[in-house]
Amino acid sequence: MKALNATALILIIVGGLNWGLVGLFDFNLVSAIFGIDSWLTNLIYILVGIAAIYGFVLLKPVMNSASETHSHSR
């Protein structure tokens, strides 16, 4: 499970950095590396999207843990 979490986090970071480059410099790193509209570029985008959805699933336990920690500190 740790490997899946790490992989998802890496993909989310890659996606975030790519969007940052697009927003700041109008430069799409994924397309530059794998080609515009190639199947590999599309696969990367799909994997980043799946990782983001998985990130939402991971967020709930983290938020619950944080709220429990906060309520115990009072």
C-alpha positions, 0 to 999 in steps of 0.5 A: 500500500505504501508503494501505491501511495508513493506512486500516487503522490509522485503522479500528483506532483508531476501533474501539479508541476506540469500545470504550473509550467503551463500556467507560468510559461505556456509550456507543457512538459509532458507533451514536450517529452512524450509528444503532443496528443500521443497515446503515451501523453494521454496515458500520463494524463489519465494516470495523473487523474486517477492519482488525483482521485485516489488522493481524495480517497486518502484525504479523508483519513488524514483529515479525520486523524488531524481533527482527532489530534486537534480535539485531543489537544484541548 
